[in-house]
């Protein structure tokens, strides 16, 4: 109980007013903002042709050249989402990725989740990584947030900075297994749909060992592996 100094009488403590649910107007604003931002977020590409986009996260790595050799052997093109702090000491690897016809895009500089950063910190992550990469082949730069972590706010910062955020529609689960057979099974053509964006990772022997078998199965089934820019129709003419 609290005593009111004005009348000396004890009164029960005042309770805070219950929080009101967001009004219809605010909900509509949030939905409108999400609808706008979704145009800067992609999870899959254009359907129709038997094409998939293979994407490799977390490089460059000392094994990157071995990945490139396998992709070359099967005439496949891919997108490498690279980490800025790994790029800085390996500019020669980045050059070889680009020269061999693949696409390079950012995956953060520190690999910290985007939603945990300030706006200034996130813009810095984007800019520092992009400064290490060649000019993009797409009209807007592509970025994949570390761990796939996004929020309405982080998507807005990326979009305002000129980036399209790329997630995936098919997870190879290669970061949750040590078995090349598991990865091959996840990439089986009869389980894919045209326009899939496939998540894979660099620096893993089982992923590298699975890649030739997966690409050979693609070839037999009449599928082509292309870049994200190609599959979402965003490449420059």
C-alpha positions in Angstrom: 0.0 0.0 0.0 1.1 3.6 -0.6 0.2 6.5 1.6 -1.0 9.7 -0.2 0.7 12.7 1.4 -2.3 14.8 0.6 -4.8 13.0 2.8 -2.7 10.5 4.8 -4.8 7.6 3.5 -3.3 4.4 2.3 -4.2 3.5 -1.3 -3.4 0.5 -3.4 -0.5 1.1 -5.8 -1.5 2.2 -9.3 -1.1 -0.3 -12.0 0.2 0.5 -15.4 -2.3 0.5 -18.1 -2.3 -2.7 -20.1 -0.6 -2.5 -23.5 -3.0 -2.0 -26.3 -2.7 -4.3 -29.3 -1.4 -2.4 -32.4 -4.1 -0.6 -34.2 -5.3 -1.5 -37.7 -3.5 1.4 -39.1 -0.2 0.3 -37.7 -0.7 -3.2 -38.8 -1.4 -2.1 -42.3 1.7 0.1 -42.3 3.8 -2.9 -41.2 2.3 -5.1 -43.9 2.9 -2.5 -46.5 6.5 -2.2 -45.5 7.0 -5.9 -45.6 5.4 -6.1 -49.0 7.8 -3.5 -50.3 10.8 -5.1 -48.8 9.9 -8.5 -50.2 10.7 -7.2 -53.6 14.3 -7.0 -52.4 14.3 -10.5 -51.0 14.6 -13.6 -53.1 14.5 -17.3 -52.2 14.0 -18.9 -55.6 14.4 -18.0 -59.2 12.3 -18.0 -62.4 10.5 -21.3 -63.0 10.2 -23.0 -66.3 13.5 -24.2 -67.6 15.4 -27.0 -65.8 17.8 -24.7 -64.1 19.1 -24.4 -60.5 21.4 -22.0 -58.8 24.2 -23.5 -56.7 25.4 -21.1 -54.0 28.5 -21.6 -51.8 28.8 -19.7 -48.5 31.6 -18.9 -46.1 34.6 -18.7 -48.5 37.0 -18.1 -49.9 38.9 -21.0 -48.6 42.0 -23.0 -49.3 39.7 -25.6 -51.0 38.0 -23.1 -53.3 40.2 -24.0 -56.3 39.1 -27.7 -55.9 35.5 -26.6 -56.0 36.2 -24.5 -59.1 37.8 -27.5 -60.9 34.7 -29.6 -60.3 32.4 -26.9 -61.5 34.5 -26.4 -64.7 34.6 -30.1 -65.4 30.8 -30.2 -65.6 30.3 -26.8 -67.3 28.5 -25.5 -64.2 28.3 -21.9 -63.0 27.7 -20.9 -59.4 27.4 -18.0 -57.0 30.0 -17.7 -54.2 28.8 -15.7 -51.1 32.0 -14.7 -49.5 33.0 -13.4 -46.1 34.9 -10.1 -46.2 37.5 -11.0 -43.6 38.3 -14.2 -45.5 38.6 -12.2 -48.8 41.1 -9.7 -47.6 44.1 -12.1 -47.5 43.0 -14.0 -50.6 42.4 -11.6 -53.5 44.0 -14.1 -55.9 41.3 -16.7 -55.1 38.6 -14.1 -55.7 40.1 -13.3 -59.1 40.1 -16.9 -60.1 36.5 -17.3 -59.1 35.5 -14.4 -61.3 37.8 -15.3 -64.3 36.3 -18.8 -64.4 32.8 -17.3 -64.9 31.3 -17.5 -61.5 29.4 -14.8 -59.5 30.7 -13.2 -56.4 28.6 -11.6 -53.7 28.9 -10.6 -50.1 28.1 -12.7 -46.9 29.0 -10.0 -44.4 32.5 -8.9 -43.4 32.6 -10.5 -39.9 29.9 -13.2 -40.5 27.9 -11.8 -37.5 24.1 -11.8 -37.8 22.8 -8.7 -39.5 19.8 -8.1 -37.1 22.3 -7.7 -34.2 24.0 -4.8 -35.8 23.3 -1.1 -35.7 22.4 0.5 -39.0 25.8 2.1 -39.3 27.5 -1.2 -38.5 25.5 -3.1 -41.1 26.2 -0.5 -43.8 29.9 -0.8 -42.9 29.7 -4.6 -43.2 28.2 -4.3 -46.7 30.6 -1.6 -47.9 33.8 -3.2 -46.6 32.9 -6.5 -48.3 31.8 -5.0 -51.5 35.0 -3.0 -51.8 36.9 -6.3 -52.0 34.7 -7.8 -54.8 34.6 -7.1 -58.6 31.8 -5.0 -60.0 28.5 -7.0 -59.8 27.0 -8.6 -62.9 23.5 -7.8 -61.6 21.7 -4.5 -61.6 21.7 -4.5 -57.8 24.3 -6.0 -55.6 23.4 -9.4 -54.0 24.0 -10.2 -50.4 23.3 -13.3 -48.3 23.0 -12.6 -44.5 25.1 -14.8 -42.3 23.1 -17.8 -41.1 20.2 -16.6 -43.1 19.2 -14.3 -40.2 17.0 -11.3 -41.3 14.6 -8.9 -39.8 12.4 -6.2 -41.3 14.9 -3.6 -40.1 18.0 -5.4 -41.6 16.2 -6.0 -44.9 15.4 -2.3 -45.0 19.0 -1.3 -44.4 20.2 -3.6 -47.1 17.6 -2.5 -49.6 18.3 1.1 -49.0 22.0 0.5 -49.5 21.2 -1.0 -52.9 21.3 -4.7 -52.2 18.9 -7.6 -52.9 18.9 -10.2 -50.1 19.3 -13.8 -51.3 18.2 -16.7 -49.2 17.5 -20.2 -50.6 14.7 -22.6 -51.4 16.7 -25.9 -51.0 19.1 -26.5 -48.2 21.6 -29.2 -48.9 22.0 -29.7 -45.1 25.8 -30.0 -45.7 26.5 -28.1 -42.5 24.5 -30.7 -40.5 26.1 -33.9 -41.8 29.6 -35.3 -42.6 28.2 -37.6 -45.2 28.7 -36.9 -48.9 25.9 -39.4 -49.6 23.4 -37.3 -47.6 24.4 -34.2 -49.6 24.0 -36.0 -52.9 20.6 -37.3 -51.9 19.5 -33.7 -51.0 20.5 -32.5 -54.5 18.8 -35.4 -56.4 17.2 -33.8 -59.5 13.9 -35.6 -59.0 13.5 -33.7 -55.7 14.2 -30.3 -57.2 11.9 -27.8 -58.8 12.9 -25.4 -61.6 14.3 -22.2 -60.2 15.6 -23.6 -57.0 18.4 -21.7 -55.2 20.5 -24.3 -53.4 22.5 -23.6 -50.2 26.0 -25.2 -50.0 29.2 -24.4 -48.1 32.8 -24.1 -48.9 35.7 -25.7 -46.9 34.0 -29.1 -46.4 35.5 -32.2 -47.9 32.1 -34.0 -47.9 30.5 -31.2 -49.9 33.4 -31.2 -52.4 33.2 -35.0 -52.7 29.4 -34.8 -53.3 29.6 -32.2 -56.0 30.8 -34.4 -58.9 28.0 -36.9 -58.3 25.4 -34.2 -58.0 26.5 -32.4 -61.1 26.6 -35.7 -63.1 23.1 -36.4 -62.0 22.1 -32.9 -63.2 23.6 -33.6 -66.6 21.8 -36.9 -67.0 18.5 -35.3 -66.1 19.0 -32.3 -68.4 19.4 -29.7 -65.6 21.8 -26.7 -65.8 23.6 -25.1 -62.9 23.6 -21.3 -63.3 24.3 -18.2 -61.1 21.7 -16.5 -58.9 21.8 -13.4 -61.1 20.8 -15.6 -64.1 18.1 -17.5 -62.3 16.3 -14.5 -60.9 16.7 -12.6 -64.2 18.7 -9.8 -62.7 21.9 -10.1 -64.8 22.9 -7.0 -66.7 22.1 -7.3 -70.4 
